[in-house]
Amino acid sequence: MPTQQTPQDQIDPPLETIRFHGLKAGPKLLVFGAVHGNETCGPNAIARVVDDCRAGRVNIARGEVTFLPVANPKAYRQNTREGDRNLNRDLRVRPQPVVNEDRIGNRLTALLEQHDMLLDVHSFTGEGVPFVFFGPEDNRGSLEPFRHAAAEIAFAGCLGVELMIHGWLDIYVRLIAARERLNLPRLAVTEGFGTTEYMRFAGGYGVTLECGRHDDPASVEVGYRAIRNVLAHLALTDEAPPAPAKRTVVHMDDLVICEVEGDRVEGSWKTGDRVAKGTPIARRADGTIVTMPRDGFIIFPNPKAKPGEGICYLGVESGRAA
């Protein structure tokens, strides 16, 4: 006799994975889609690659690849970024999960620990070029110790997008300090931990791919090509790996924080825009103009920033080469 569904079962639909096992030894790749439920390019791109694998157009000859097309089913069904909270923040094992994303997080962390590398496919609101977030250099520090920097930057560089950004956790620490100066509720450093940070904590490496605008069909193509490129790059398939190409690599190292209601972005910036020193980039509620402190890049301009959030992040050209 089938068991009767409880209200909790209906709230928490199961996670569905599709896994292909090569018959020769190789690495274990994990591909996530819809960590944020309204970012549908990931599920759509993954569906195309899965179809290719089933039809024999792509042959997983080595290792394993596990696809999780919809990492947050509740948010996906609602077509919202979150179910109860942001799944890509404070990702950790929770012995006593409370909300939807806590319960999902317990499953995601177990999956991450079973794999060697992660490609997490996302999209964004507004205009801008596709880009990829990757992690720190090799280090033994306390914030994010790491030992796969060369492999991870090569992984990021093979995806086919021209803009690559690093520096997330360092800038999150600066955001925490800025909030403290404003006497706003304190955030923990762990709030900055998402899927890729947990992947590194678990001993592997991973990147976050931002494919473009949520509703742009081209975003699906960016995600699809990236997955195909990664399969070839890791030699999971016998396809020729993508040829090396020069990338723009940006170190995100500063931010402009919203201090009070009315602080806002000045101008119509997009992530990756080059901005000259002295250019107005934000306007305070009292009319004070904030200018670009040096030649660099705008990242994540947020026209809806609330007190304690970043109005925009700033970066400089990085010395790290893809």
Summary of the structure (lengths in Angstrom):
residues: 322
radius of gyration: 20.0
end to end distance: 56.4
largest distance: 71.1
contacts: 1072
relative contact order: 0.15
helix: 28%
strand: 25%
